Amino acid sequence: MASATAHRWTIRRARQDELLDWDARIEANPDGGQWTQGLAYAKLKATERLRPVFLVLESEGAGPVHVLALEHRSLAGRYWYLPLGPGAAFDELPGIADALRAARDDVAKGVFAVKVEPYEVDTPERREALRAAGFRAANTVQQNIHTVLVDLRPDVDDIFAGFSKKLRNHIRNAIKHGYRVEKVPHSEATYEQMYALMQTVAGGKGVDTMKPYAYYRTLWGELCERGQGHFWFGYDGAHDGPQASAFMIGFGRYALAKDGGSVPDRAIRGGAHLLRWTAMQWFKEQGREVYDTYATPPSWRADDETHRMHGPGIFKRLFGPIVDHLPSHDLVLDEARYRLFLRLLLPVERRVRRRPWGIW
């Protein structure tokens, strides 16, 4: 993993002036900027008792790289999670690991492990490189580790031509029969309508990972107030209100389809496809380069009907092949405390306290 381009890194806390334009700094990171490193996500996770820690990685030949760490505190000490971070070039991770180890008596004092999620395509070579640098493969946290990505950089006609014939026919059918797509302003009424439509999927049960309304209200509100969150509703004329909905995020080079819902019975075939294609074109005009459909089964389980994302995966695979990214990896800074936390403290905390347990 080490290369001639790798640099020596140091780590420090962000200054107050750097927090004033934190999101812009995250968008300038080498990875193109991940919304999970931004202020909206930090505020959302603070409601789950994860303390945001704002960090800056520096080197003489590269950087700076701005990093959000979500800190979980326990009797074992502090555990840092860098959601889809640290945002540096992949070859720099050994040097960043060294910087974290060196900071144990300073910035990272009391931190017994750091979970990273470099948003890089999963390959045996990259896994081995992380292992050689001291990282240990861990469970997947962010849902778009497995996803479908659409390159928005080509001309619109070329993007459309690259879709499968089936998808193109769906979109043309929706247009022909008058399916209407609107970008709607954010408001409490929009949030409530969106949440209601999210509950209609899976035969009216909603998805098993669906959270309470208050969670989404916080998420959508924080992102929309920053101009990063966007709603689209689709109308087929046969329902009282929208037939389909989508909440999407524009951040850095990415447009991400975070949440969606629809009324199962539809009067016009292809409406949901047209909704997403309409949003893609809007995001392209805004300068986004990649559309992330957000969450599918792993590519090797694409046809497994028992996987909870099988249904959404069928829909999303019309836009392209599944891309598998690296799973989360832990950098252990204190082996004894790490084992104490995983084996003894975490099971107890799971029973008595609310936590975002997907992190572990």
N, C-alpha and C positions, 0 to 999 in steps of 0.2 A: 504493500500500500504506500509505503514511503516512496517519494520520487524527488527528482531534482527541483521540482517546483514547491515542495513542502517547506513550510516556514516554522520558526520558533514562535510560540504564542504565549501571551500573558492574558490574565482575566481580571476584571475589576467590576465594581458596581457602576451602573450608569449614573451620570450626574442628572440633576434636576432639569437642566436645560435640554438634555437629550430626551427626556421623557415628554417634553412639549411637542415634539414631532416624531414620536416613537414609531408610529405606523409607517411613516415615510422612510425611516431608517431600516425597518424590517423589509419593506418592499425593495430596498436597494441591496439587500444581501445577495451573495452569489447564486443562491438557489432560486432567485426570482421572487421571493417573498411568500410566506405561508400565513394565512389568516389566523392560524392557531398560535402564532407568535405575536399577535397584535393585542391592542388594549382591550378590545371588546371581549376576546376570549379570556384574557386575564381577569376581567371583571366578572364574567360568567362563572369561572371556576372558583373565584373568591367566595361565591355563595355556597360552594361545596367544601369550604374550609381548606382550600389550597391557596397558600400565600404566594402572590406573585413576587418574583425576584428578577429585577432587570439587570442584565449583565452585558458587558462589552468585551469582546475578544479582540486583541490587538497584536500585530506583528510588524516588523520593520518593512517587510516586503509585500504584505497583503493586508486586507482588511481596511477598516474595522468591520467586525461582524457583530450585529446586535442580537441578543438572545434573551428570550423569556424562559425562565425556569419556574415551574409550579412546585412549591415546597410543601411537602407533607411532613408534619412533625409527630414523632412518637417517642416513647421511652428509649428507643434505640438511638435517637438522634434525628437528623434531617435527611430526607430523601428528595432529590431534585428530579423533576420530569421535564424534559425539553420537548414539547409537542411539535412533531415534524421539524425538529431542530437538531443541530444548532444552526443550520443555514449556510454553513461554509462549504467550500469545494470538498468533495469526498476525500481527495488525497491529503487534506489538511487534518483529518480526524486523529491520526496518531499524535500530532503535535498538540492538538486541543486536549487529548487525553492526558498528555504530560502536563499541560497547563492546569488542568483540574487537580491532578495529583499534587502539583506544587503549591496549589492554593489551599490545601487542607489546614494550614495554620493561619490562614488569612480570610479571603473571601468565602471559601468553602469550608470554614471551620465547623465541625460537627456534622458534615455531610458524609454519610456512609455509602451512598451509591447515587449514580446519575444515570437516568434513563434517557437515551437519545433515539431519534427516529429520522435518520437521513432519508429524505424523499428521493431515493435512487432505485432504479430497477433492480430487482433481486436477481443476483447471479451467484454461482458457487464461488467465483473469484472474489467478489465483494464480501461475501460472508467470511471467507478465509482471511481477507485483509482486516476485517474488523476483529476477528478472533486473535490474529497476530498482534493487534494493537491493544489487546486486553479487554475487549468488549465481549459480553456473553449474550447470545440470542435469547430473547424473552418473548412474552406473549404480545400479540398484536393489540394496539390500543386504538389508533385512529381508523375509522371505518373505510377510508379511501386508500388504505394500503393496497387493496385489490379494487381496481376500477377500470373504466374505459376512458381514454383520453382522445380528444379531437383536436387536431392542430388547426388553429384559427388563422394562421399566417397566410395561407394561399388565398387567391381570389375566391369570392363567395361561390361563383359557378364551379370552381374546381373543388371546393369543399363538398358541395352538394353532389357533384359527379362521383366523388369518392365514397359516398354512402352506398350501402347495399341496394339492389334494385327494389327489394321489398320495402325498405324505409322510404325511398324516393316515391314509390307508389302511395304509401300511407300519407305522406305530406301533400302530394298532389291531390289526393282524394279529399282531404280535409279542406284544402283551399277551394276546390271545385264545388263542394257542397256547403260552403259558407261558414265554416268553423271560424269563430272570431277569437283572436288573442289580444289581450290588453295588458299593458304594464300598469299596475295599480299602485297608488300611493300607500304608504304605510300609515296605519291607524289602528286603534283598538278593534274596530269592526273588521278590518282586514285580517288582523291576527286571529280573531275568533273564527272567522270564516275559514281561514287556512287550517286552523287546528281541527275544526269539524271535518273538513275534507280529508285530513290525514287519518282520521279515525274510520274512514269508510273502506280503506284498503283491507286486503286479506279477508274478504267476505264480511266486512263490517267490524272486525275485531281490532283493527289497527295492527301495527307491528309490535313484536314482543319487546323491542327495546325503546318503545315510545315513553317519553317522560311526561310529567305533569305540565299543564298549561303554563304555569308560572316560569318554568325553565325556558320554554320557547319564547315566552313574552320577554324575558330578559335578553335572551340571545338575539332575537329579531330586533328589539328596540335598540340595543347597543350598536348593532351593525348598521341599522338604518339611519340612526342619528349621525353616524360617521360617513354616510354616503356609500357604504360598502354592501348593504343589504338591499335586495330588490325582489319584488313580488310580481308574478305573472298569473293571470286567471284566463281560463279558456272557456268559451261559451258555445254550446251546440244548439241553442234555441229550444231544447226540449225539457230543460230543467229550470226551476225557480232559482236562479243564481248560477254561479260557475259550475261547469261539469268537471273541470280539472284545475289544479293550482300548483304553483312551484315557488319556492323561496330559494334564491340564488345569491351567491357572494362573489363580488368582484374585488380581488386583492392581488397586488403585484401583477405577475404575468398570467395569473389564473382567474378563470371564471368557474365557479363550483356550484353544482346543483345540490344544495344541502337537503332540502325537505320538499316533499311532494305529496299530493293526494288527489283522488278523483272519485266521482260517482261511478260505481261499477257498470251500470247500464248506460251505454252511450248511443246517441242517435247518429253520430257521424264518426266513421272509422278514421283514425289517424290524428285525432285532435291533440292528444298528448305529445305526439311526435312533432306536430307543427308548433306547439307551444315551445318546445325546447329548441327547435330550429330557429324560431323567431328570436328567442333569447340569445342564442349563439351569435346571430347577426348583430344584435344590439351590442353585445360585449365586444365583438370584433371592432365595431366602430369606436368603442371606448379605449381601444388599444390592448385588450387582453389577447394573449397568444395561445392559451390552452384552455379548452373546456373540459372540465373534470366531471363525469357523470356521478361520481361519489358513491362508492360501495357496490361491489358485486361479490359473488363467491370467488374463491381463488380459481385461477384458470384450470387447475387440475380437478376442480369440483364443479365446473360450469354446468354439467348435465346431471348433477346430483339433486334429485327432487327433494331430498330431505334437508338440504341446506336452507337456512332461513332467508337467504337472499336469492334463492333460485328464481322466483317470479320476477322481481325487479331486474335480475341479471338477464333474463330473456329479453326484456324490453331494451335494456342498455346495450346489449351486444349487437343490436341492429346498427348502432353508431360506430362500432369498431371492435377490435379484439380486446380481451381483458389484459391489463398490464399489472403484473405483480411487483410490488415494491418490497424493499427490505423490511423485515419485522423490527419491532423495537429491540434495542440492545442495552444491557446494563453495564456500566463501568463501576466496578466495586472498589470503593476506597477503603473500606474497613470490613474485612471478611467476617469477623466475629459479630459485629453489629448487624450486618446484612443477614446473616443466618438467624440471629435472634429475632429480627423483625419478621422474616418470612415464616419461620417455623413456630414461633410462640406468640408474638404480639399481633401480627396481622389476623390470625384466626379469631382472636379475642375482639379486636376492633371491628371486624366484620359483624360480629354478633351484637355489639352494643352501640355502634356509632354509624351514622350515615356517611358513606364515602363513595367517591367515584371509583369503584373497585376494578374497573377495567384497566386501570393503570398497573395493577399487579396481577 
